[in-house]
């Protein structure tokens, strides 16, 4: 494997794992279900 191939593989893995951790963090720190933001009355809220 060339140096460029190795760097590309490492950067791809870092990106995928970073995105995975970011998504899990967003889901696990979501507001509770009772905190529902209602739309404005002009939209039928």
N, C-alpha and C positions, 0 to 999 in steps of 0.2 A: 504494500500500500504506500502510495506517495505521501509526502508531507501535506500537500493540499487536500488529499482525500481524508487524511486523519483529522485535519483541522475542520473540514466540512462536517465530518461525522460528529465530532465533539460539539461543534456549535449547534448542530441540529438537535442533539440530545439535550443540551442545555436549554434550548428554546422550548422543546416539547415538555420537559419536566417543569420549567418555569411556568408555562401556560397551565399545566395541570395543577400545580400548587396554587396558582392565582385563582383558578376556577373553584377549587375546593374551598379556598379561603372565602371567596365571595358567597358561596352557598352556605357554608357553616356559620357565617356571621350575618346572615340575613335577618331582618327584623322579625319579631314574632308575628304569628298569624293574626292576632287581634289588632295589629297596627296596619289597618287597611286605609290607603289614601283614596278617598272617593273623588270621582271626576266632578268638575264644576256643573252647576245646574244647566248651563247652556248645552252641555253634552248629555243631558239626561241623568245626571248624578243624583 
